[in-house]
Structures are given as structure tokens and as C-alpha cells.
Amino acid sequence: MSNLSDRILVRDLRIRCIVGINDEERVKQQDVIINLSMDVDLKKAGDTDEFSHTVDYKELKQDIYAMVEKSEYFLIEAMAEKVASIVLSREKVKSVTVTVDKPGALRFAESVAVEITRSR
């Protein structure tokens, strides 16, 4: 039986990319910060200590980084959807919450963020 209270977290993945709707945002790369909370049954990995029973989060990070770095989204909402799709391409991940922060996007605010949850 799957225990969806198990999670793998990736915190504060900082990537530079083109993102935004304003002219200056379309030419100069900006930071986005991505956080992931992946629902994964970790019981077997915990019992066996075998890498094959968990999610390869280093490979996952590389795939997300490659996509975001070359992207030119207008909206962080669209970026979050694509990140969720990449995460859910891992069969062990049952659902994911993706948060994409865009620091400095709004005057007087540290950042603006979107958070989405997607599942199989």
C-alpha cells in the first residue's frame, strides 16, 4: 500500500532564465527559485537502502535546470506546469507540488510566487 505521507523535497533550486512580460525581462536573465514536494512511497527505499527504489533527484534537477535555463516563458505559471510535467514523468512520483518564485517581480515584495499541485 502506498503511503502518500512520504515526501522528497527539493528546496531553493535557483536557475537563471528569461521570464516575464515586460521588454526588459525578455532580454536579461533573471533568477527563479523552484521548490518541489514530491509524494513518493519511500518505504521500500528505507527498508532496503537501495537507490533503485527512490527517485533520482540529481537527474531530475538536471532535467528541470536544462528546461528552465533555455526557456523563455512569459508566465511563471507556465513554467510551473512544465516543471510538474517533468517531475511526474518519474513513475515513482505520485503527485508533486511545485512552487516557482520570481524575486523582485513586484515592487515592495521580496518575490512573487505560484504554487501548483499535480498528480497522476
N, C-alpha and C positions, 0 to 999 in steps of 0.2 A: 504494500500500500504506500502511495506517495505521501510524503509529509511536506506540504507546501509552506510550513513554517521555517524550513531551511532556506537560507539565502546566501548568495555570493554577492558581495558589494564591491564595486569599483568606485573609488572616491576621487573627485577632483582631477579628472583627466583633462589637461589643458592642451588645446590644439589651436593653432593659428590658421585662419581661413578668411575668405571673402564671404561676408554675410551682411545683409541689410538692404534697405530700400533706397537710402539716400545716395547721391552721386559719390560722395567721399568714401562711403562704405563699400563701393563697388570697385575701388582701385587699391585700397590699403588693407592689408590683412589685419584682422582683429583676433583677440583671444575669445574662445568659447570654453566653457568648463562643463564637462559631461560627468554625470553621476549615474550609476546603474545599480539597481537592486534586482537580482535575478532569483526567481523561485526555482530551486533545484532540489531534488531529493538527494541529500548528501549522506544518507545512512550507509550505503554500500562503500562509498569512498572512505568514510570514517572508520568503518569496520575493517576494511582490507588495506588501507593506506596505499591504494593503487591509483596512479594518475589517470588511468583509462576510465575510472568511474566518476570523474568530475568534469567540469568544463575547463578547457584550456584557455584561461583568461588572458594569457600573454598573446596567444594567437588572435583572440577576439579583440584585444586592444589594438593590435597591429591592423586588423581589418577595418576597425572603426576609424583609426587615425588616417589610414590611406584614403578612405572615402571622404572624410570631413576636410582634410587638408587640401584636396583638389576640388572640392565642391564650391559652388557659387550660389548658394541659396539666398533668396530674398527673406525668407522667414525661418526663425529657429524652430517653428512648429513643423515645417517640412523636414528639417534636419533631424528632429527628434523621431519622426516617423521612420526615416531611413535607418537610423541607429537601432530602433526597436526591431526592424525587419532583419538587420544583420544579427542581432542577438538571438532572435527566435529561429534563425537558421541552424542554431545548435540544438540538436534533438533533445538534449538533457534539460534544456531550459523550458519550463512550463509557462512562465509569464515573466514580464520584465516591466519595471518602472524606470523610465528614462527622464532625467532632468537635464535640460540644456540651459546654462546661464550665459548671458551676454553682458559682461562687466561694462559699465559706463554707457549703457544704451539709453539710459534715462537720466536726465539732469536731477541731481539731489538724491539719487538712488545708487547704491553700490552696484546693483545689477538688475536685469530683468530676466526672468526665467520662465520656461514652460516645463510642465511635468505631465507625462502621459503614461498610462499603464496599458499594455497589450498582452494578450495571451493567445495560445494556440486555439 
